[in-house]
Amino acid sequence: MCYYAEKPYKLHYVCVPCRVAFKQHPGPGGHRCTRCAEPMLCAGHDFAAPRRRDTKAWTVVAAVLDAGLRYAGRESCGCGKEPKFRPRTRAQLRARRIAAARTGTPLAEMLGREDPQTPV
């Protein structure tokens, strides 16, 4: 079944300092936060925003987005793949950072692994 092929779905855009997320259609020039007017980061189709008061979860979201990853694992039509793993807790993030430093693997690649101890 094609999830994203039938109609244009909105993407999640995130402002990490304000801890807010909005769903908007992609547009030229990007989107700005309604609270602080800073540019927002595209988080992908499958992003689930944590509560605003959950600062620990937002630090994990910031680390994943700073690594250049998005919360979208499906292909553009939605048929090909299941959503990819992204860490949700600081313990998961810490384990992947340690494993990336030990093995020399890029952090972005390690954040996408479900188990940081298994080799590719």
VORO-564717 format. One record per residue (C-alpha): residue number from 1; residue in three letters; x, y, z. Coordinates in Angstrom, 3 decimals, m for minus. Example, Ala and Ser with C-alpha at 12.3 -4.5 7.8 and 13.67 -1.06 7.14 Angstrom:
BEGIN
node resi=1 | resn=ala | u=12.300 | v=m4.500 | w=7.800
node resi=2 | resn=ser | u=13.670 | v=m1.060 | w=7.140
***
This chain:
BEGIN
node resi=1 | resn=met | u=0.000 | v=0.000 | w=0.000
node resi=2 | resn=cys | u=1.368 | v=3.395 | w=m0.948
node resi=3 | resn=tyr | u=1.203 | v=5.667 | w=2.075
node resi=4 | resn=tyr | u=2.659 | v=8.856 | w=0.631
node resi=5 | resn=ala | u=1.871 | v=8.463 | w=m3.098
node resi=6 | resn=glu | u=m1.835 | v=9.245 | w=m3.132
node resi=7 | resn=lys | u=m1.695 | v=12.824 | w=m1.893
node resi=8 | resn=pro | u=0.984 | v=15.237 | w=m0.622
node resi=9 | resn=tyr | u=1.395 | v=14.716 | w=3.103
node resi=10 | resn=lys | u=2.712 | v=17.360 | w=5.458
node resi=11 | resn=leu | u=6.130 | v=17.040 | w=7.063
node resi=12 | resn=his | u=6.937 | v=17.669 | w=10.715
node resi=13 | resn=tyr | u=9.013 | v=20.793 | w=11.327
node resi=14 | resn=val | u=10.670 | v=21.217 | w=14.727
node resi=15 | resn=cys | u=12.041 | v=24.125 | w=16.745
node resi=16 | resn=val | u=14.235 | v=22.492 | w=19.386
node resi=17 | resn=pro | u=14.897 | v=25.597 | w=21.568
node resi=18 | resn=cys | u=11.136 | v=26.255 | w=21.875
node resi=19 | resn=arg | u=10.336 | v=22.512 | w=21.979
node resi=20 | resn=val | u=7.491 | v=22.764 | w=19.464
node resi=21 | resn=ala | u=6.616 | v=20.855 | w=16.302
node resi=22 | resn=phe | u=4.260 | v=21.734 | w=13.449
node resi=23 | resn=lys | u=3.070 | v=19.818 | w=10.409
node resi=24 | resn=gln | u=3.437 | v=21.876 | w=7.241
node resi=25 | resn=his | u=3.818 | v=21.327 | w=3.535
node resi=26 | resn=pro | u=7.390 | v=21.738 | w=2.296
node resi=27 | resn=gly | u=7.909 | v=25.154 | w=0.836
node resi=28 | resn=pro | u=10.634 | v=27.259 | w=m0.689
node resi=29 | resn=gly | u=12.786 | v=29.079 | w=1.816
node resi=30 | resn=gly | u=11.899 | v=26.845 | w=4.760
node resi=31 | resn=his | u=9.651 | v=27.542 | w=7.712
node resi=32 | resn=arg | u=10.100 | v=29.760 | w=10.749
node resi=33 | resn=cys | u=9.047 | v=29.103 | w=14.321
node resi=34 | resn=thr | u=5.966 | v=31.029 | w=15.377
node resi=35 | resn=arg | u=7.402 | v=31.592 | w=18.864
node resi=36 | resn=cys | u=11.005 | v=32.674 | w=18.226
node resi=37 | resn=ala | u=11.089 | v=33.259 | w=14.414
node resi=38 | resn=glu | u=14.147 | v=31.000 | w=14.018
node resi=39 | resn=pro | u=14.341 | v=28.517 | w=11.120
node resi=40 | resn=met | u=12.745 | v=25.158 | w=11.894
node resi=41 | resn=leu | u=14.317 | v=21.766 | w=11.167
node resi=42 | resn=cys | u=12.530 | v=19.200 | w=9.036
node resi=43 | resn=ala | u=11.974 | v=16.076 | w=11.147
node resi=44 | resn=gly | u=10.294 | v=13.912 | w=8.493
node resi=45 | resn=his | u=6.954 | v=12.160 | w=8.100
node resi=46 | resn=asp | u=7.147 | v=9.763 | w=11.056
node resi=47 | resn=phe | u=8.174 | v=12.122 | w=13.878
node resi=48 | resn=ala | u=6.349 | v=11.888 | w=17.201
node resi=49 | resn=ala | u=7.031 | v=14.987 | w=19.271
node resi=50 | resn=pro | u=7.622 | v=14.504 | w=22.991
node resi=51 | resn=arg | u=5.787 | v=16.668 | w=25.501
node resi=52 | resn=arg | u=7.127 | v=20.196 | w=25.848
node resi=53 | resn=arg | u=8.114 | v=19.713 | w=29.494
node resi=54 | resn=asp | u=10.101 | v=16.511 | w=28.722
node resi=55 | resn=thr | u=13.491 | v=18.189 | w=28.306
node resi=56 | resn=lys | u=15.394 | v=14.887 | w=28.338
node resi=57 | resn=ala | u=13.497 | v=13.585 | w=25.313
node resi=58 | resn=trp | u=14.044 | v=16.882 | w=23.489
node resi=59 | resn=thr | u=17.819 | v=16.573 | w=24.003
node resi=60 | resn=val | u=17.636 | v=13.215 | w=22.206
node resi=61 | resn=val | u=15.577 | v=14.760 | w=19.383
node resi=62 | resn=ala | u=18.146 | v=17.560 | w=19.082
node resi=63 | resn=ala | u=21.020 | v=15.054 | w=18.874
node resi=64 | resn=val | u=19.270 | v=13.004 | w=16.174
node resi=65 | resn=leu | u=18.431 | v=16.075 | w=14.077
node resi=66 | resn=asp | u=21.924 | v=17.551 | w=14.558
node resi=67 | resn=ala | u=23.375 | v=14.310 | w=13.202
node resi=68 | resn=gly | u=21.459 | v=14.985 | w=9.992
node resi=69 | resn=leu | u=18.861 | v=12.236 | w=10.427
node resi=70 | resn=arg | u=15.123 | v=12.500 | w=9.996
node resi=71 | resn=tyr | u=12.286 | v=10.490 | w=11.450
node resi=72 | resn=ala | u=11.273 | v=9.019 | w=8.108
node resi=73 | resn=gly | u=12.129 | v=5.501 | w=7.057
node resi=74 | resn=arg | u=9.677 | v=4.984 | w=4.256
node resi=75 | resn=glu | u=10.441 | v=5.652 | w=0.636
node resi=76 | resn=ser | u=8.628 | v=8.526 | w=m1.034
node resi=77 | resn=cys | u=5.706 | v=6.282 | w=m1.991
node resi=78 | resn=gly | u=5.726 | v=4.450 | w=1.351
node resi=79 | resn=cys | u=5.923 | v=0.927 | w=m0.047
node resi=80 | resn=gly | u=9.563 | v=0.031 | w=0.414
node resi=81 | resn=lys | u=10.627 | v=0.177 | w=4.033
node resi=82 | resn=glu | u=9.396 | v=0.281 | w=7.573
node resi=83 | resn=pro | u=10.259 | v=3.341 | w=9.680
node resi=84 | resn=lys | u=13.870 | v=3.218 | w=10.838
node resi=85 | resn=phe | u=14.985 | v=3.072 | w=14.446
node resi=86 | resn=arg | u=15.779 | v=6.322 | w=16.235
node resi=87 | resn=pro | u=16.796 | v=6.531 | w=19.905
node resi=88 | resn=arg | u=14.098 | v=7.802 | w=22.255
node resi=89 | resn=thr | u=15.940 | v=7.952 | w=25.597
node resi=90 | resn=arg | u=19.212 | v=9.462 | w=26.729
node resi=91 | resn=ala | u=20.470 | v=5.991 | w=27.707
node resi=92 | resn=gln | u=19.984 | v=4.773 | w=24.138
node resi=93 | resn=leu | u=21.711 | v=7.896 | w=22.826
node resi=94 | resn=arg | u=24.623 | v=7.473 | w=25.254
node resi=95 | resn=ala | u=25.104 | v=3.810 | w=24.283
node resi=96 | resn=arg | u=25.259 | v=4.720 | w=20.597
node resi=97 | resn=arg | u=27.707 | v=7.569 | w=21.182
node resi=98 | resn=ile | u=30.026 | v=5.273 | w=23.144
node resi=99 | resn=ala | u=29.801 | v=2.549 | w=20.482
node resi=100 | resn=ala | u=30.482 | v=5.078 | w=17.713
node resi=101 | resn=ala | u=33.569 | v=6.372 | w=19.530
node resi=102 | resn=arg | u=34.904 | v=2.852 | w=20.150
node resi=103 | resn=thr | u=34.394 | v=1.527 | w=16.637
node resi=104 | resn=gly | u=35.041 | v=4.698 | w=14.663
node resi=105 | resn=thr | u=31.631 | v=4.462 | w=13.018
node resi=106 | resn=pro | u=29.968 | v=7.798 | w=12.188
node resi=107 | resn=leu | u=27.420 | v=8.828 | w=14.798
node resi=108 | resn=ala | u=24.644 | v=9.242 | w=12.213
node resi=109 | resn=glu | u=25.040 | v=5.614 | w=11.152
node resi=110 | resn=met | u=25.137 | v=4.385 | w=14.746
node resi=111 | resn=leu | u=21.976 | v=6.329 | w=15.684
node resi=112 | resn=gly | u=20.079 | v=4.409 | w=13.003
node resi=113 | resn=arg | u=20.957 | v=0.999 | w=14.446
node resi=114 | resn=glu | u=18.558 | v=m0.788 | w=16.719
node resi=115 | resn=asp | u=21.400 | v=m2.546 | w=18.558
node resi=116 | resn=pro | u=24.692 | v=m0.596 | w=18.729
node resi=117 | resn=gln | u=26.720 | v=m3.759 | w=19.429
node resi=118 | resn=thr | u=25.876 | v=m5.596 | w=16.204
node resi=119 | resn=pro | u=28.172 | v=m4.976 | w=13.240
node resi=120 | resn=val | u=26.652 | v=m4.026 | w=9.908
***
